[in-house]
Amino acid sequence: MKYLCLVYGEEKEMGAMTDDACMAYDQALRKAGRCVASEALQPVHTAATVRVREGKVSVRDGPFTETKEYLAGFYLIDAADLNEAVQIASQMPPAHVGSIEVRPVRELTSTSGDRRQV
């Protein structure tokens, strides 16, 4: 089963981390066949939040929520179950300065019965 591990943290603390630890962990996950995809995100000031309400598009600079922690990146992993996904997430370097939200990927099913993971 696929799990999305969302990396959250304070911009100052996340920025102080070296990329080397994250890259080494990512390579280890890939070698073990556990990493489907992973990316770090640009700083929060580069974000835009898009909403469509009653046919009108609004764009707001930055993230939607006002919080000290922001979404810094993600790992899309393969794990047998939630317990294994949590174990993998607990070893991610950003977990030491921020938090990792672990969520199962939901398979979409169309009315025609077609299935697709998004």
N, CA, C and O atoms as CSV, one atom per row, in Angstrom:
chain,resi,resn,atom,element,x,y,z
A,1,MET,N,N,0.844,-1.172,0.000
A,1,MET,CA,C,0.000,0.000,0.000
A,1,MET,C,C,0.889,1.235,0.000
A,1,MET,O,O,1.972,1.231,0.585
A,2,LYS,N,N,0.430,2.279,-0.653
A,2,LYS,CA,C,1.187,3.522,-0.697
A,2,LYS,C,C,0.747,4.456,0.434
A,2,LYS,O,O,-0.434,4.550,0.770
A,3,TYR,N,N,1.743,5.142,1.009
A,3,TYR,CA,C,1.510,6.126,2.058
A,3,TYR,C,C,2.253,7.406,1.695
A,3,TYR,O,O,3.392,7.366,1.231
A,4,LEU,N,N,1.594,8.542,1.913
A,4,LEU,CA,C,2.225,9.828,1.705
A,4,LEU,C,C,2.687,10.345,3.056
A,4,LEU,O,O,1.891,10.473,3.987
A,5,CYS,N,N,3.968,10.640,3.157
A,5,CYS,CA,C,4.545,11.177,4.385
A,5,CYS,C,C,4.827,12.653,4.145
A,5,CYS,O,O,5.769,13.009,3.438
A,6,LEU,N,N,4.006,13.502,4.737
A,6,LEU,CA,C,4.130,14.949,4.575
A,6,LEU,C,C,5.044,15.500,5.664
A,6,LEU,O,O,4.816,15.268,6.851
A,7,VAL,N,N,6.067,16.223,5.259
A,7,VAL,CA,C,7.071,16.757,6.172
A,7,VAL,C,C,6.688,18.188,6.550
A,7,VAL,O,O,6.592,19.054,5.681
A,8,TYR,N,N,6.471,18.437,7.837
A,8,TYR,CA,C,6.130,19.764,8.347
A,8,TYR,C,C,7.193,20.231,9.329
A,8,TYR,O,O,7.765,19.430,10.069
A,9,GLY,N,N,7.447,21.517,9.329
A,9,GLY,CA,C,8.373,22.068,10.302
A,9,GLY,C,C,8.429,23.570,10.209
A,9,GLY,O,O,7.841,24.172,9.310
A,10,GLU,N,N,9.141,24.177,11.142
A,10,GLU,CA,C,9.335,25.619,11.121
A,10,GLU,C,C,10.421,25.930,10.100
A,10,GLU,O,O,11.431,25.231,10.023
A,11,GLU,N,N,10.208,26.976,9.324
A,11,GLU,CA,C,11.100,27.299,8.217
A,11,GLU,C,C,12.556,27.455,8.659
A,11,GLU,O,O,13.465,26.990,7.972
A,12,LYS,N,N,12.777,28.100,9.791
A,12,LYS,CA,C,14.143,28.320,10.277
A,12,LYS,C,C,14.837,26.993,10.595
A,12,LYS,O,O,15.985,26.784,10.206
A,13,GLU,N,N,14.148,26.107,11.295
A,13,GLU,CA,C,14.744,24.819,11.666
A,13,GLU,C,C,14.938,23.915,10.454
A,13,GLU,O,O,15.959,23.235,10.343
A,14,MET,N,N,13.970,23.904,9.549
A,14,MET,CA,C,14.105,23.087,8.340
A,14,MET,C,C,15.252,23.604,7.472
A,14,MET,O,O,15.997,22.822,6.881
A,15,GLY,N,N,15.385,24.930,7.404
A,15,GLY,CA,C,16.445,25.523,6.604
A,15,GLY,C,C,17.834,25.248,7.157
A,15,GLY,O,O,18.819,25.270,6.419
A,16,ALA,N,N,17.912,24.989,8.459
A,16,ALA,CA,C,19.200,24.716,9.094
A,16,ALA,C,C,19.682,23.288,8.844
A,16,ALA,O,O,20.863,22.995,9.032
A,17,MET,N,N,18.789,22.403,8.425
A,17,MET,CA,C,19.170,21.016,8.136
A,17,MET,C,C,19.972,20.963,6.841
A,17,MET,O,O,19.714,21.721,5.906
A,18,THR,N,N,20.945,20.061,6.797
A,18,THR,CA,C,21.674,19.868,5.544
A,18,THR,C,C,20.884,18.922,4.648
A,18,THR,O,O,20.162,18.049,5.129
A,19,ASP,N,N,21.029,19.107,3.362
A,19,ASP,CA,C,20.363,18.211,2.411
A,19,ASP,C,C,20.973,16.817,2.435
A,19,ASP,O,O,20.314,15.847,2.063
A,20,ASP,N,N,22.234,16.708,2.872
A,20,ASP,CA,C,22.944,15.424,2.826
A,20,ASP,C,C,22.206,14.313,3.575
A,20,ASP,O,O,22.082,13.202,3.059
A,21,ALA,N,N,21.713,14.600,4.788
A,21,ALA,CA,C,21.035,13.572,5.579
A,21,ALA,C,C,19.754,13.116,4.886
A,21,ALA,O,O,19.459,11.922,4.843
A,22,CYS,N,N,18.996,14.066,4.345
A,22,CYS,CA,C,17.749,13.725,3.659
A,22,CYS,C,C,18.027,12.933,2.383
A,22,CYS,O,O,17.318,11.976,2.074
A,23,MET,N,N,19.057,13.336,1.649
A,23,MET,CA,C,19.389,12.645,0.403
A,23,MET,C,C,19.876,11.218,0.683
A,23,MET,O,O,19.537,10.295,-0.057
A,24,ALA,N,N,20.661,11.033,1.735
A,24,ALA,CA,C,21.146,9.700,2.094
A,24,ALA,C,C,19.988,8.795,2.498
A,24,ALA,O,O,19.937,7.631,2.102
A,25,TYR,N,N,19.050,9.336,3.295
A,25,TYR,CA,C,17.895,8.542,3.709
A,25,TYR,C,C,17.030,8.185,2.500
A,25,TYR,O,O,16.547,7.058,2.386
A,26,ASP,N,N,16.840,9.147,1.607
A,26,ASP,CA,C,16.066,8.914,0.389
A,26,ASP,C,C,16.690,7.791,-0.444
A,26,ASP,O,O,15.977,6.913,-0.930
A,27,GLN,N,N,18.002,7.814,-0.609
A,27,GLN,CA,C,18.688,6.771,-1.380
A,27,GLN,C,C,18.529,5.405,-0.723
A,27,GLN,O,O,18.350,4.400,-1.411
A,28,ALA,N,N,18.593,5.365,0.607
A,28,ALA,CA,C,18.410,4.096,1.321
A,28,ALA,C,C,16.993,3.558,1.119
A,28,ALA,O,O,16.806,2.359,0.917
A,29,LEU,N,N,15.990,4.450,1.174
A,29,LEU,CA,C,14.602,4.027,0.936
A,29,LEU,C,C,14.437,3.493,-0.484
A,29,LEU,O,O,13.759,2.486,-0.689
A,30,ARG,N,N,15.045,4.152,-1.462
A,30,ARG,CA,C,14.946,3.714,-2.859
A,30,ARG,C,C,15.607,2.356,-3.057
A,30,ARG,O,O,15.055,1.491,-3.736
A,31,LYS,N,N,16.783,2.164,-2.471
A,31,LYS,CA,C,17.478,0.873,-2.585
A,31,LYS,C,C,16.661,-0.257,-1.970
A,31,LYS,O,O,16.705,-1.392,-2.445
A,32,ALA,N,N,15.911,0.060,-0.905
A,32,ALA,CA,C,15.067,-0.941,-0.239
A,32,ALA,C,C,13.738,-1.145,-0.964
A,32,ALA,O,O,12.933,-1.985,-0.562
A,33,GLY,N,N,13.504,-0.369,-2.045
A,33,GLY,CA,C,12.261,-0.497,-2.792
A,33,GLY,C,C,11.066,0.128,-2.100
A,33,GLY,O,O,9.925,-0.215,-2.412
A,34,ARG,N,N,11.304,1.036,-1.168
A,34,ARG,CA,C,10.222,1.641,-0.387
A,34,ARG,C,C,9.814,3.015,-0.885
A,34,ARG,O,O,8.678,3.430,-0.654
A,35,CYS,N,N,10.703,3.738,-1.565
A,35,CYS,CA,C,10.410,5.110,-1.987
A,35,CYS,C,C,9.866,5.121,-3.411
A,35,CYS,O,O,10.536,4.687,-4.348
A,36,VAL,N,N,8.651,5.620,-3.558
A,36,VAL,CA,C,8.029,5.777,-4.872
A,36,VAL,C,C,8.424,7.133,-5.452
A,36,VAL,O,O,8.755,7.234,-6.634
A,37,ALA,N,N,8.390,8.174,-4.621
A,37,ALA,CA,C,8.762,9.526,-5.035
A,37,ALA,C,C,9.039,10.347,-3.784
A,37,ALA,O,O,8.529,10.043,-2.706
A,38,SER,N,N,9.848,11.385,-3.934
A,38,SER,CA,C,10.096,12.313,-2.830
A,38,SER,C,C,10.594,13.616,-3.417
A,38,SER,O,O,11.278,13.636,-4.440
A,39,GLU,N,N,10.241,14.699,-2.757
A,39,GLU,CA,C,10.682,16.027,-3.180
A,39,GLU,C,C,10.700,16.956,-1.990
A,39,GLU,O,O,9.888,16.832,-1.073
A,40,ALA,N,N,11.633,17.887,-2.012
A,40,ALA,CA,C,11.637,18.998,-1.066
A,40,ALA,C,C,10.913,20.150,-1.753
A,40,ALA,O,O,10.919,20.244,-2.980
A,41,LEU,N,N,10.303,21.008,-0.983
A,41,LEU,CA,C,9.567,22.141,-1.544
A,41,LEU,C,C,10.324,23.437,-1.298
A,41,LEU,O,O,11.090,23.550,-0.341
A,42,GLN,N,N,10.102,24.414,-2.172
A,42,GLN,CA,C,10.684,25.739,-2.010
A,42,GLN,C,C,10.096,26.381,-0.750
A,42,GLN,O,O,9.068,25.917,-0.255
A,43,PRO,N,N,10.726,27.440,-0.221
A,43,PRO,CA,C,10.201,28.098,0.978
A,43,PRO,C,C,8.754,28.555,0.810
A,43,PRO,O,O,8.277,28.770,-0.304
A,44,VAL,N,N,8.077,28.697,1.931
A,44,VAL,CA,C,6.648,28.977,1.959
A,44,VAL,C,C,6.291,30.300,1.268
A,44,VAL,O,O,5.187,30.431,0.741
A,45,HIS,N,N,7.195,31.274,1.261
A,45,HIS,CA,C,6.869,32.554,0.623
A,45,HIS,C,C,6.716,32.440,-0.892
A,45,HIS,O,O,6.244,33.376,-1.536
A,46,THR,N,N,7.111,31.301,-1.467
A,46,THR,CA,C,6.954,31.097,-2.919
A,46,THR,C,C,5.604,30.471,-3.273
A,46,THR,O,O,5.285,30.319,-4.452
A,47,ALA,N,N,4.813,30.108,-2.266
A,47,ALA,CA,C,3.550,29.394,-2.487
A,47,ALA,C,C,2.411,30.328,-2.878
A,47,ALA,O,O,2.455,31.534,-2.636
A,48,ALA,N,N,1.407,29.741,-3.481
A,48,ALA,CA,C,0.144,30.421,-3.776
A,48,ALA,C,C,-0.976,29.450,-3.433
A,48,ALA,O,O,-0.844,28.244,-3.640
A,49,THR,N,N,-2.067,29.970,-2.914
A,49,THR,CA,C,-3.231,29.153,-2.600
A,49,THR,C,C,-4.353,29.542,-3.557
A,49,THR,O,O,-4.714,30.714,-3.664
A,50,VAL,N,N,-4.901,28.546,-4.251
A,50,VAL,CA,C,-5.939,28.770,-5.264
A,50,VAL,C,C,-7.256,28.196,-4.759
A,50,VAL,O,O,-7.301,27.077,-4.249
A,51,ARG,N,N,-8.325,28.971,-4.905
A,51,ARG,CA,C,-9.675,28.522,-4.561
A,51,ARG,C,C,-10.613,28.917,-5.687
A,51,ARG,O,O,-10.437,29.956,-6.325
A,52,VAL,N,N,-11.606,28.083,-5.923
A,52,VAL,CA,C,-12.672,28.416,-6.872
A,52,VAL,C,C,-13.980,28.305,-6.117
A,52,VAL,O,O,-14.321,27.241,-5.599
A,53,ARG,N,N,-14.716,29.412,-6.057
A,53,ARG,CA,C,-16.010,29.452,-5.377
A,53,ARG,C,C,-17.000,30.125,-6.305
A,53,ARG,O,O,-16.786,31.243,-6.773
A,54,GLU,N,N,-18.086,29.417,-6.560
A,54,GLU,CA,C,-19.144,29.928,-7.438
A,54,GLU,C,C,-18.579,30.427,-8.768
A,54,GLU,O,O,-18.983,31.468,-9.286
A,55,GLY,N,N,-17.631,29.651,-9.306
A,55,GLY,CA,C,-17.048,29.961,-10.607
A,55,GLY,C,C,-15.988,31.043,-10.603
A,55,GLY,O,O,-15.436,31.358,-11.657
A,56,LYS,N,N,-15.686,31.624,-9.451
A,56,LYS,CA,C,-14.685,32.687,-9.371
A,56,LYS,C,C,-13.395,32.145,-8.764
A,56,LYS,O,O,-13.408,31.485,-7.725
A,57,VAL,N,N,-12.288,32.435,-9.432
A,57,VAL,CA,C,-10.978,31.991,-8.974
A,57,VAL,C,C,-10.350,33.078,-8.114
A,57,VAL,O,O,-10.316,34.249,-8.494
A,58,SER,N,N,-9.856,32.677,-6.957
A,58,SER,CA,C,-9.090,33.614,-6.128
A,58,SER,C,C,-7.734,32.973,-5.840
A,58,SER,O,O,-7.627,31.770,-5.602
A,59,VAL,N,N,-6.712,33.811,-5.870
A,59,VAL,CA,C,-5.354,33.357,-5.603
A,59,VAL,C,C,-4.796,34.203,-4.463
A,59,VAL,O,O,-4.858,35.432,-4.485
A,60,ARG,N,N,-4.257,33.516,-3.479
A,60,ARG,CA,C,-3.670,34.197,-2.324
A,60,ARG,C,C,-2.199,33.808,-2.244
A,60,ARG,O,O,-1.861,32.631,-2.368
A,61,ASP,N,N,-1.334,34.777,-2.039
A,61,ASP,CA,C,0.080,34.482,-1.868
A,61,ASP,C,C,0.279,33.704,-0.582
A,61,ASP,O,O,-0.370,33.973,0.429
A,62,GLY,N,N,1.175,32.745,-0.630
A,62,GLY,CA,C,1.521,31.969,0.552
A,62,GLY,C,C,0.539,30.845,0.817
A,62,GLY,O,O,-0.406,30.634,0.058
A,63,PRO,N,N,0.776,30.126,1.904
A,63,PRO,CA,C,-0.112,29.021,2.256
A,63,PRO,C,C,-1.430,29.547,2.811
A,63,PRO,O,O,-1.524,30.702,3.227
A,64,PHE,N,N,-2.432,28.702,2.812
A,64,PHE,CA,C,-3.757,29.103,3.291
A,64,PHE,C,C,-3.780,29.300,4.802
A,64,PHE,O,O,-4.367,30.263,5.298
A,65,THR,N,N,-3.149,28.399,5.527
A,65,THR,CA,C,-3.208,28.463,6.984
A,65,THR,C,C,-2.114,29.358,7.539
A,65,THR,O,O,-1.021,29.451,6.981
A,66,GLU,N,N,-2.423,30.004,8.631
A,66,GLU,CA,C,-1.436,30.816,9.334
A,66,GLU,C,C,-0.875,29.948,10.452
A,66,GLU,O,O,-1.548,29.689,11.450
A,67,THR,N,N,0.346,29.508,10.278
A,67,THR,CA,C,0.955,28.612,11.244
A,67,THR,C,C,2.462,28.760,11.201
A,67,THR,O,O,3.009,29.227,10.202
A,68,LYS,N,N,3.139,28.370,12.267
A,68,LYS,CA,C,4.596,28.424,12.286
A,68,LYS,C,C,5.175,27.284,11.459
A,68,LYS,O,O,6.207,27.446,10.808
A,69,GLU,N,N,4.510,26.127,11.484
A,69,GLU,CA,C,4.991,24.989,10.702
A,69,GLU,C,C,4.390,25.042,9.304
A,69,GLU,O,O,3.243,25.453,9.126
A,70,TYR,N,N,5.165,24.629,8.327
A,70,TYR,CA,C,4.696,24.621,6.950
A,70,TYR,C,C,5.064,23.306,6.298
A,70,TYR,O,O,5.899,22.561,6.813
A,71,LEU,N,N,4.450,23.021,5.175
A,71,LEU,CA,C,4.747,21.809,4.418
A,71,LEU,C,C,6.076,22.003,3.707
A,71,LEU,O,O,6.198,22.869,2.840
A,72,ALA,N,N,7.069,21.207,4.065
A,72,ALA,CA,C,8.426,21.367,3.548
A,72,ALA,C,C,8.755,20.377,2.438
A,72,ALA,O,O,9.667,20.619,1.647
A,73,GLY,N,N,8.026,19.264,2.365
A,73,GLY,CA,C,8.303,18.254,1.353
A,73,GLY,C,C,7.485,17.007,1.616
A,73,GLY,O,O,6.604,16.989,2.475
A,74,PHE,N,N,7.794,15.961,0.857
A,74,PHE,CA,C,7.048,14.719,1.019
A,74,PHE,C,C,7.871,13.520,0.582
A,74,PHE,O,O,8.823,13.641,-0.189
A,75,TYR,N,N,7.485,12.370,1.090
A,75,TYR,CA,C,7.958,11.073,0.619
A,75,TYR,C,C,6.711,10.267,0.289
A,75,TYR,O,O,5.791,10.205,1.105
A,76,LEU,N,N,6.658,9.660,-0.860
A,76,LEU,CA,C,5.602,8.709,-1.203
A,76,LEU,C,C,6.248,7.339,-1.099
A,76,LEU,O,O,7.153,7.007,-1.865
A,77,ILE,N,N,5.774,6.542,-0.140
A,77,ILE,CA,C,6.434,5.271,0.150
A,77,ILE,C,C,5.486,4.095,-0.054
A,77,ILE,O,O,4.266,4.257,-0.094
A,78,ASP,N,N,6.066,2.925,-0.180
A,78,ASP,CA,C,5.333,1.668,-0.180
A,78,ASP,C,C,5.572,1.007,1.169
A,78,ASP,O,O,6.719,0.856,1.588
A,79,ALA,N,N,4.516,0.616,1.845
A,79,ALA,CA,C,4.633,-0.066,3.129
A,79,ALA,C,C,3.505,-1.085,3.244
A,79,ALA,O,O,2.449,-0.926,2.632
A,80,ALA,N,N,3.734,-2.119,4.024
A,80,ALA,CA,C,2.743,-3.186,4.182
A,80,ALA,C,C,1.487,-2.690,4.893
A,80,ALA,O,O,0.376,-3.114,4.574
A,81,ASP,N,N,1.669,-1.790,5.856
A,81,ASP,CA,C,0.538,-1.286,6.630
A,81,ASP,C,C,0.951,0.023,7.313
A,81,ASP,O,O,2.082,0.485,7.163
A,82,LEU,N,N,0.018,0.607,8.062
A,82,LEU,CA,C,0.286,1.879,8.721
A,82,LEU,C,C,1.437,1.767,9.715
A,82,LEU,O,O,2.248,2.687,9.825
A,83,ASN,N,N,1.518,0.666,10.430
A,83,ASN,CA,C,2.602,0.503,11.402
A,83,ASN,C,C,3.965,0.571,10.733
A,83,ASN,O,O,4.876,1.223,11.241
A,84,GLU,N,N,4.108,-0.094,9.603
A,84,GLU,CA,C,5.384,-0.049,8.886
A,84,GLU,C,C,5.648,1.348,8.332
A,84,GLU,O,O,6.788,1.812,8.350
A,85,ALA,N,N,4.610,2.022,7.841
A,85,ALA,CA,C,4.767,3.382,7.319
A,85,ALA,C,C,5.218,4.328,8.431
A,85,ALA,O,O,6.076,5.181,8.201
A,86,VAL,N,N,4.660,4.190,9.619
A,86,VAL,CA,C,5.056,5.019,10.758
A,86,VAL,C,C,6.508,4.730,11.134
A,86,VAL,O,O,7.260,5.652,11.448
A,87,GLN,N,N,6.901,3.479,11.105
A,87,GLN,CA,C,8.289,3.109,11.405
A,87,GLN,C,C,9.245,3.766,10.410
A,87,GLN,O,O,10.283,4.298,10.806
A,88,ILE,N,N,8.903,3.732,9.133
A,88,ILE,CA,C,9.731,4.368,8.103
A,88,ILE,C,C,9.784,5.874,8.336
A,88,ILE,O,O,10.856,6.476,8.270
A,89,ALA,N,N,8.634,6.485,8.608
A,89,ALA,CA,C,8.572,7.935,8.826
A,89,ALA,C,C,9.374,8.356,10.048
A,89,ALA,O,O,9.963,9.437,10.058
A,90,SER,N,N,9.406,7.529,11.064
A,90,SER,CA,C,10.121,7.890,12.295
A,90,SER,C,C,11.628,7.979,12.074
A,90,SER,O,O,12.339,8.563,12.892
A,91,GLN,N,N,12.115,7.414,10.993
A,91,GLN,CA,C,13.544,7.449,10.699
A,91,GLN,C,C,13.912,8.559,9.714
A,91,GLN,O,O,15.087,8.731,9.392
A,92,MET,N,N,12.930,9.306,9.236
A,92,MET,CA,C,13.204,10.400,8.306
A,92,MET,C,C,13.885,11.541,9.055
A,92,MET,O,O,13.399,11.951,10.109
A,93,PRO,N,N,14.995,12.063,8.540
A,93,PRO,CA,C,15.715,13.128,9.246
A,93,PRO,C,C,14.845,14.323,9.660
A,93,PRO,O,O,15.040,14.833,10.763
A,94,PRO,N,N,13.898,14.798,8.842
A,94,PRO,CA,C,13.097,15.944,9.280
A,94,PRO,C,C,12.218,15.663,10.505
A,94,PRO,O,O,11.749,16.605,11.144
A,95,ALA,N,N,11.988,14.409,10.841
A,95,ALA,CA,C,11.179,14.079,12.016
A,95,ALA,C,C,11.854,14.570,13.298
A,95,ALA,O,O,11.192,14.719,14.325
A,96,HIS,N,N,13.161,14.821,13.246
A,96,HIS,CA,C,13.900,15.268,14.428
A,96,HIS,C,C,13.718,16.760,14.712
A,96,HIS,O,O,13.965,17.210,15.831
A,97,VAL,N,N,13.289,17.530,13.710
A,97,VAL,CA,C,13.092,18.970,13.922
A,97,VAL,C,C,11.671,19.417,13.611
A,97,VAL,O,O,11.285,20.537,13.948
A,98,GLY,N,N,10.898,18.560,12.978
A,98,GLY,CA,C,9.524,18.888,12.610
A,98,GLY,C,C,8.622,17.704,12.889
A,98,GLY,O,O,8.798,17.001,13.884
A,99,SER,N,N,7.662,17.485,12.017
A,99,SER,CA,C,6.766,16.342,12.165
A,99,SER,C,C,6.483,15.749,10.795
A,99,SER,O,O,6.614,16.419,9.771
A,100,ILE,N,N,6.096,14.485,10.795
A,100,ILE,CA,C,5.766,13.775,9.569
A,100,ILE,C,C,4.319,13.288,9.687
A,100,ILE,O,O,3.992,12.500,10.574
A,101,GLU,N,N,3.471,13.759,8.796
A,101,GLU,CA,C,2.088,13.275,8.753
A,101,GLU,C,C,2.048,12.098,7.780
A,101,GLU,O,O,2.445,12.236,6.623
A,102,VAL,N,N,1.574,10.947,8.242
A,102,VAL,CA,C,1.520,9.735,7.425
A,102,VAL,C,C,0.071,9.468,7.048
A,102,VAL,O,O,-0.786,9.293,7.915
A,103,ARG,N,N,-0.197,9.437,5.734
A,103,ARG,CA,C,-1.575,9.215,5.276
A,103,ARG,C,C,-1.597,8.186,4.160
A,103,ARG,O,O,-0.789,8.255,3.235
A,104,PRO,N,N,-2.525,7.223,4.240
A,104,PRO,CA,C,-2.658,6.260,3.152
A,104,PRO,C,C,-3.160,6.964,1.891
A,104,PRO,O,O,-3.967,7.892,1.953
A,105,VAL,N,N,-2.663,6.501,0.755
A,105,VAL,CA,C,-3.136,7.019,-0.532
A,105,VAL,C,C,-4.459,6.326,-0.842
A,105,VAL,O,O,-4.570,5.104,-0.745
A,106,ARG,N,N,-5.450,7.115,-1.212
A,106,ARG,CA,C,-6.774,6.582,-1.506
A,106,ARG,C,C,-6.897,6.318,-2.994
A,106,ARG,O,O,-6.571,7.169,-3.821
A,107,GLU,N,N,-7.365,5.143,-3.318
A,107,GLU,CA,C,-7.601,4.775,-4.707
A,107,GLU,C,C,-8.931,5.356,-5.153
A,107,GLU,O,O,-9.945,5.177,-4.477
A,108,LEU,N,N,-8.938,6.046,-6.279
A,108,LEU,CA,C,-10.177,6.611,-6.808
A,108,LEU,C,C,-10.856,5.588,-7.705
A,108,LEU,O,O,-10.190,4.875,-8.456
A,109,THR,N,N,-12.166,5.516,-7.627
A,109,THR,CA,C,-12.938,4.600,-8.457
A,109,THR,C,C,-14.002,5.398,-9.198
A,109,THR,O,O,-14.813,6.096,-8.590
A,110,SER,N,N,-13.985,5.282,-10.518
A,110,SER,CA,C,-14.994,5.991,-11.303
A,110,SER,C,C,-16.306,5.211,-11.295
A,110,SER,O,O,-16.340,4.057,-10.867
A,111,THR,N,N,-17.365,5.826,-11.760
A,111,THR,CA,C,-18.659,5.148,-11.814
A,111,THR,C,C,-18.641,3.977,-12.781
A,111,THR,O,O,-19.492,3.092,-12.694
A,112,SER,N,N,-17.674,3.959,-13.710
A,112,SER,CA,C,-17.548,2.832,-14.642
A,112,SER,C,C,-16.749,1.691,-14.063
A,112,SER,O,O,-16.585,0.655,-14.706
A,113,GLY,N,N,-16.239,1.875,-12.827
A,113,GLY,CA,C,-15.485,0.817,-12.170
A,113,GLY,C,C,-13.989,0.926,-12.366
A,113,GLY,O,O,-13.243,0.125,-11.803
A,114,ASP,N,N,-13.523,1.892,-13.147
A,114,ASP,CA,C,-12.085,2.079,-13.325
A,114,ASP,C,C,-11.479,2.551,-12.011
A,114,ASP,O,O,-12.077,3.351,-11.291
A,115,ARG,N,N,-10.283,2.046,-11.705
A,115,ARG,CA,C,-9.590,2.431,-10.474
A,115,ARG,C,C,-8.295,3.121,-10.831
A,115,ARG,O,O,-7.639,2.791,-11.819
A,116,ARG,N,N,-7.945,4.079,-10.009
A,116,ARG,CA,C,-6.704,4.795,-10.228
A,116,ARG,C,C,-6.233,5.407,-8.920
A,116,ARG,O,O,-7.018,6.023,-8.201
A,117,GLN,N,N,-4.947,5.237,-8.608
A,117,GLN,CA,C,-4.367,5.924,-7.456
A,117,GLN,C,C,-3.859,7.265,-7.945
A,117,GLN,O,O,-3.229,7.360,-8.999
A,118,VAL,N,N,-4.138,8.297,-7.172
A,118,VAL,CA,C,-3.692,9.636,-7.533
A,118,VAL,C,C,-2.749,10.146,-6.481
A,118,VAL,O,O,-2.250,11.266,-6.590
